[in-house]
Amino acid sequence: MRIVVVGAGGVGGLLAGLLSRAGTEVAVLARGAHADAIRAQGQRVDSPLGRFTAPVAPVSDDPAALGRADAVLVAVKAWQVAELAPTLAPLVAGGGVVVPLQNGVEAAPRLAAALGEDRVAGGLIAVLAWIVGPGAVKHVGMPPRIKMGERDAQAGRPSPRLEALAGALRAASVEVEVVADVERAAWEKYLLIEPWGTVSAAARAPMGVVRTVPETRALLVAMQEELARVGRARGVALPADAAARTMDFLDGVPFEGTASMQRDLGAGRPSELADQTGAVIRLAREAGVAVPLHETLYASLLPQEAAARGAIARFERT
């Protein structure tokens, strides 16, 4: 199997390194210093799964230069997907499948609109990994866990192309589940990561603080319930206790745990605010569901996002 990993950040770099170490043919779509470093010395990984450097080739910022793939793992930020999607067509010209691994629930539809419904599956990943230097990533905690599934799947219908991809990933020490209802799986992760990132970014505090202070804990739970109502209104089969189970999980997150959107906003970098919190508002309006908490926190975080993107002058964060 030939796999192209799109993006060489924490997630993409880790997956490319693990796959290459396991003997899978891997190419990477990357640019700048990361591309130069991976091209020159391979992908460096520091992980509980091992400390190693794995050769990766080719590496290019041009999808057409990478050749056709059996599978494409899209590991860029959610806000980069819409612009990137049409450029990926050469990678799947031979019939390969694209699996997005972004936070949120809009990446797969955006990719399908550009590449065709039959070329795109659904997917998500749970992992804590980040860039520590050009061509180098750090991974901590549990092995990466991927869920993926056909977006039009009938219950129990096998997916040979996803099972083949799952086999390659499992051989690389990635935990993989091919699920019948990938939309539900994506919304269950959305229910976890979006309220966490939004409330923690607004509070400027790690999860341990957010869940301990009664007022922010109540806000977090209310945000989860608000989002769950949107999902159900859109036909997603979220269980009645979805928010409660999500809170149980967050109670087990390390005290200092932070979400990626929170880290980006805190560091003054462009974040997934529009693709996480903003997407809730868009999807809620389409479904006719009121989300006043999301609208309030989105408005409160917009100045930081606008400053990070150069839309307004930067200001001191305290």
N, C-alpha and C positions, 0 to 999 in steps of 0.2 A: 504493500500500500504506500502511496505517495501522498504526503500531507503538507499543505502550506499553512503556516501560522501567520496570521495577519496582525502585526503589532509585536514589538519586542519589549514591552513593559514587564511588570512583575509577573502577570499571568502568562503572557505570550512567551516571554523568555524562559520561564520555568517549564512550560509544556514543550517548547522546542528542544530544550536541553534534555529533558527526560526521554522524549521520543527518540532523539538522536542516540543517546546512550544505549537505548534498548535495541538499536539496529534498524529503526524505521527511517526511510528516506524522507528528509525534512528540508523544506525551503522556508525562508522567512521574508515577509514584506516589512521592511523597516527603512529608516532614513537617518541621516545625520551621524552623530558620533556613535550611536548604538550599532547602526549598520556597519560602520567602518570597523568597530571593535570586534563584532561577531565574525565579519569577513576575514579579519586578520588572525584572530586567535581562537575563534569558536565562542560558544555560549558558556559563560561561567555561572555555576549554580552553587549556592551554599544552602543546604537543606537538611532536615532530619533524614531524608532519603539518600543523602550522600553529598560530599563536597567534590565537585568535578568540573572539568571543562569538556564540552562535547563539540565536535566539528559540525558546522551547519553550512550547507551550500546547495544552491546559490542563495545569496542575500541581495535584495534589490529594492528600490523604491518604486519600481515599475512592475505591476502585475504581469504584463505581457512577457517580461523577461524571465519569469519564474517557471513558465511552462504549465501544462495542465496538471490538475491534481485530482486524486480520488476523493479527497476531503479537504475542506478549508475551515480552519478554526479561526473565527474572527474575535480577536482579543484586544481591540482598541476601546477607547472610552465611548460611551453611548452617544455623546454629542458629535462624534466623528463619523458615525455609521452612514448617515444620509448622503454625505458628500462622497464617501469612499465607495459606497455600494456599486454604482455603475461601472467603476473601474475594475471590478473583480471578475467581469464576464470572461476574460481570457482563461482564467483559472478553471472554470467549470464548463468550458466549451466542449469537453469530451464527456460530459455527463456527471461530473462530480457533485458532491453535496456540500452545502455551506451550513455550518453550525455556529450561530452567534453565542457568545458567552458573556454578554453585557448585563449589568444591572438594569432593572426596569422590564417593560413588556412590549416595547415598540421596535426593537431591533429586528426581529424576524420579519414582521410585516414590511418594514422599510427595505430590507434586503430582497424580499420576494417581489416587491413592486419593481425593483430594478433588474432582477435576474430571472424572475419567473417563479411561480409557486412551486413547481416541481423540483427546483434546484435548492430549496431552502428547508431545513428542518428547524425545530426549536431546540434551545439548549440553555443551560445555566451552569455556573461553577461556584463552588464554595472553597475558598482558599485564602490564605493570608500570605501574600508575596509582594515584594516591591523592588524597585531598581536601587542598587547601591553604587552604581557607576556604569560607564559605557560597557555594554555587553555583559553586565553582571547583575544577578538577582539574588535576593535573600528570601527564603521561605521558612516559615515557622509554623508549628502546630501540626494538625492532622494532614495526611496526604490530600492532595487536591481531589475533590469529589465533583463529578460531572453527572448531570441528568440531561438526557436528550430524548427526543421522540419526533415522529412524523407529525406534522401539524394537522394533517387531514386523516390521521390514523383511525381506523375502526378498532374497537376493543379486541385485543388479542392478535391483531394482524402483525405478522413478523415484518421486520425491516432489514433485509440482508445488508444494505449499505451501511446502516447505523450499527448493526452487529459487527460488521467488519471493522469499522472505526473503533468501536468499543474494545474489540480484541487487541488492537494496536495500542490503545491507551492503557488497558489493563497490564499489558506486557511491560509498559513503562512506569508501573507503580501508581497509576491513577485509578481511583475508585470510580466506576462508571455504572449507571443504571439507565437502561433504555426503557422509558415509561410510556404507557398508553395515552395518558393525558398530560402532555407536556405544557399545555396552557395553564392547567391548575398548578403544576410544579413551579412554573415561572411566577405565578401570582403569589404562591406561598413564600417564595424567596423575596418577592417585592414587598410583601407584608412585613417581612423581617427588616430588610435593608433600608427601605425608604423612610419609615417613621424614625428609625434609629438615626439615620444620617441627618434628617431634617431637625429633629428635636435636639440632638446633641450639638449640631452646628449652631442652632439658635442659642442654646445654653452655654456653648463654648466649654463643655465639660465631657469627660469620658463616661462610658455607660455605667460604671460603678456609681458615679455621682447622680446621674439622671434617674436611675432606678431606685436610689435610696431617698432622695428628696421627695416627699409626698406629692408636692405640686407638679414636679416634672414627670414623676411616674404616672400620675393621673393623666397628664397631657399625652404621654407616650401611648398609653392604653387607648385613649380617645382617638388618637390619630390612627391607630391600628384598626379600630372599629369603623372609622370613617372610610378608610381604604377598603376594608372588607365589604362594605356596603356597595362601593363602586364596582368591585369585582363581581359580586353576585348579580347586580343590576345588568351587567354585561354578559351574563350567562355562564360565568366561571363557577365550577362546582366546588367552591370553598366550603369546608365543613363548618358546622355551627360554632365549634370551639377553636377555629383557626387562630383568632387573635389571642386567646388564652394560651394556646400551645406555643405561640410565638413569644409571648411574654415569659413563659417557663424557660424557653431557650435563652432569652436575654438575661435571665437571672443567673445563668451559668457562665456567661461571658466574663473573662477576666476583668477585674475592676477598672483597669486602665484601657480597656478596649475602645477603639474608635472606628468609625466608618470612613470609607474612602472619600465620600463627598465632604464629610466634616473635615478631614485632613486637608483636602484641596482648598476648601474655602478658608480654613485657618491659615494656610500658607500663602494665600493670595494668588492661587493658581485657578485657571478655568476649571469648573467642576461640572458635575452631572445634574445640577440643580434643575435645569429646564427639562431634563429627561427623566428625573425622578419625581420631585415635588410638582414641577410644572405639568408633567404628564398626568398626574392624578387629577389636576384641575381640568385639563383638556378632556380626559376620558369621562370625568364626572359630568361635565356639561353635556357631552354627547348622550349620556345615559339619563340625564335629568335628575342627578343626585346632588344634594347640597354638601359642600365640603368647606365650611367656613374656617376650620382650624388650618387646613392646608393653605387656603388663600391668605390667611393672616401671616403664617410663618414664611410662606413664599415671598410675600411683599417685604417682610423684615430682612430676608437674606439677599434680596435682589441687589442692593447697593454694593455688597461685597463681590457678587458675581460680575456686576457691571464694571467695577474697578479692575478686577482681574482680567477682563477682556478688553480693557482700554476704552470702554464706552463712556466712562466718566473718569475724572481725575482720581488718582489713588489717594487714600486717606489713611491716617494712622489707625491701626487696630489696637484696642486696649483690652 
